[in-house]
Every structure is written in structure tokens, then in C-alpha cells.
Amino acid sequence: MAIDFPTGVIGGAKWALFNMSNGSRYASSGISSVTRITTATYNCVFSGNMTDTSYAVTAMGQYEWSFGSRSHAAADFDETQCRIRHGRYGTGVGGEVSYATVMVIGAA
């Protein structure tokens, strides 16, 4: 992974700013779609495949709620997409607000 000068693009980084209630993207790079599967659960499809499943996913939503894998299974992360869930352990899913961000870092 490296920064491409003069564009400033980080190779292998994919990101999206999206609306949690419907998955529509406000802006993105390397993520072709975000689909709301159920309440606070999303499927992020990459516009170009990752080289393997050795990548990191981070996301930010509302307040103290956090993002994690949809089902805590390796199948939630493959070369073409990742499936994430907004919630808090033991208390269910988080509220859906008008924005959230997701970032994927690895070899693309």
C-alpha cells in the first residue's frame, strides 16, 4: 500500500460515506455499493476486488455504538465485499442515522 502522488490516493484503501437508513452513498472510493440488509446491517461491495481476505475494516456511526462483522464469521469478509453491523454487544443493533463511514485497508 502506498500513496499515489500527485493524486493523494492510497492504494488498497476503499471507503464510503453512506446513509444508514437506505445505504445510499454520499461519496465513496473503491466501494461500488452499500446495501442495507436489515436494520443496521450492511453489505459493502468493492468496485475492484481485494487480493485476498487479509484486510482491515473500520467504520464509524452514532455515539458509542460500534461496527463489527455481521455474524462474527470469516464469510463476512471476502475479496469482493464485506458485511458489517452497527450495534453494541448485548443490547442489539444501533440506531440508523443519516450518515456512517466505512473504510477498508489492504492490498487491492
C-alpha positions in Angstrom: 0.0 0.0 0.0 1.4 3.4 -1.0 0.2 7.0 -1.6 0.0 7.8 -5.3 1.4 11.2 -5.9 0.2 13.7 -7.0 -3.4 12.4 -6.7 -3.1 11.6 -2.9 -4.9 8.3 -3.4 -3.9 5.5 -1.0 -3.6 2.2 -2.9 -5.6 -0.5 -1.3 -7.9 1.9 0.6 -11.6 1.8 -0.1 -14.1 4.0 1.7 -17.7 5.2 1.7 -19.8 7.8 3.4 -23.4 6.5 3.4 -26.9 6.9 4.7 -27.7 4.2 7.2 -31.4 4.2 6.7 -31.2 3.2 3.0 -27.5 2.6 2.1 -27.3 5.4 -0.4 -23.7 6.7 -0.8 -22.9 10.4 -0.4 -19.3 9.8 -1.5 -17.1 6.8 -2.0 -13.9 5.5 -3.5 -13.4 1.8 -4.3 -16.8 0.8 -2.9 -19.4 0.5 -5.7 -22.5 0.0 -3.5 -23.7 -0.2 0.1 -26.9 -2.2 0.6 -29.0 -2.2 3.8 -29.7 -5.9 4.5 -31.7 -5.4 7.7 -31.8 -2.8 10.5 -28.2 -1.6 11.0 -26.7 -4.4 8.8 -25.0 -3.6 5.5 -23.2 -5.2 2.6 -20.4 -3.1 1.1 -19.4 -4.3 -2.5 -15.9 -3.3 -3.7 -15.5 -1.8 -7.2 -12.3 -3.8 -7.5 -11.5 -7.0 -5.7 -9.1 -7.2 -2.8 -6.2 -9.6 -3.4 -7.3 -11.8 -0.5 -9.2 -11.5 2.7 -6.3 -10.1 4.7 -7.7 -6.6 5.1 -8.9 -4.4 7.9 -12.4 -2.8 8.1 -13.2 0.1 10.3 -16.4 2.1 10.5 -17.9 4.9 12.4 -21.6 5.6 13.2 -23.5 7.0 16.1 -22.2 7.8 19.6 -20.8 4.8 21.5 -22.2 2.2 19.1 -19.6 0.4 17.0 -19.4 -1.6 13.8 -18.3 -5.2 13.5 -18.8 -8.2 11.3 -22.4 -9.1 10.6 -22.2 -12.6 12.1 -18.7 -12.9 13.5 -17.8 -15.3 10.7 -14.9 -15.2 8.2 -17.5 -15.4 5.4 -18.5 -11.7 6.2 -15.2 -10.7 4.6 -14.2 -11.9 1.2 -12.3 -10.5 -1.8 -15.4 -8.8 -3.3 -17.3 -7.4 -0.3 -17.6 -7.1 3.4 -20.8 -7.3 5.6 -20.9 -5.1 8.6 -23.3 -4.5 11.5 -23.8 -1.4 13.7 -24.6 -2.2 17.3 -23.5 -2.7 20.8 -22.7 -6.1 22.4 -25.6 -7.4 24.3 -28.0 -4.6 23.6 -28.9 -5.2 19.9 -28.4 -3.0 16.9 -27.7 0.7 16.8 -29.9 3.5 15.6 -29.8 4.3 11.9 -28.7 7.9 11.4 -28.3 9.8 8.2 -24.6 9.1 7.9 -21.9 6.5 8.6 -18.5 5.8 7.2 -16.7 2.6 6.4 -13.0 2.2 5.4 -11.3 -0.9 4.1 -7.5 -1.1 4.1 -5.5 -3.9 2.5 -4.0 -5.0 -0.8 -6.3 -4.2 -3.8 
